[in-house]
Amino acid sequence: MKKGVQELHEKLRGSSIFKEWKDKNKNAFLANVFSSFEKEDDYDIHFGFYTESDDLLTPFVIDGKGNVTQSKADKVFRHPESIIEEVEIDRVKIEPHEALKSARNDVKSKKPTFNETKAIGILQKKNNTHQWNITLVGQNMDIFNIKINAEDGKIISSSEVKLFEQLK
């Protein structure tokens, strides 16, 4: 289902399940878009809506077949001083699969032997910049985190963490 994130957002906004929820949560705003890229072209997209008054994030999922479901709202996991910014979906020009490809290319250029076993991506707005935060986990528990500007596709940062070294 390689549909654009803007198109999927419109599909979500047009769904009865979202409209009913939004009528009761008028001040909620889009805070993130998430995918675990389980399948190359058929992955679920999660849209997280934040309600500041109760500090809750309500996820809506569009699966690979285009079905919309709502998940249970949950407290936001974040540093107390961090500010949750509204994602302006119309400013996002880089699609999730494009950000993933860019992240993979960046990692392969630094570590050609890297063997990816898991990939996740989250679109957020930090310091007024929309960014894809892509995490790639390798077979040897090497973890790469690549932040990509979601408006122009440029890599903001790229770093490697060796999980076993962190545990020492």
C-alpha positions, 0 to 999 in steps of 0.5 A: 500500500505505498500511498502517501502519508498525506493521502492516508491522513485524509483517509483517516480524517474522513473516517467515521471512527476518527470524526466521532473521536475528534468531535469529543477531542476538538483540541487534539492535534497530530503529534506523530506518524509511526510505522514499523515497516513490517512489509516493504510495500504493505506496512501499517501507518499509525497516526498519533493525536495528542490531547494536551489537557490530559497528556494522552496520545490516541493512535489511529491505525491504517493497515495495509488494506486501508482499514482504519482502527482506533487504539487505546489512548495512553500517557505520553512517554517523554521528558517532562520538559519536552514540548510536543509540537503539531505535525503539519502534514501538508509540509511533509514532502518525504514519504516513509519509504523514501526516508527508510531508503535514505536511512538504509543508504546512509548506514550502508555507506558507513557500515557495508556489512550491516545486516538489518533485522528491524526498522521503525520510523516516526515522523515528529516535529522538533524545534519547528522541523518535521523529521523522520526518526528512523531506527534500524536494528542489526543482526548483531544488535547494532542500532542506527538512528538517522534523523531525516528532514521530512520537508527536504530529505536531507539527513539531520543526524546519523549515529550508531549505538552498540546495545551490548556496549551500552549494557556494560 
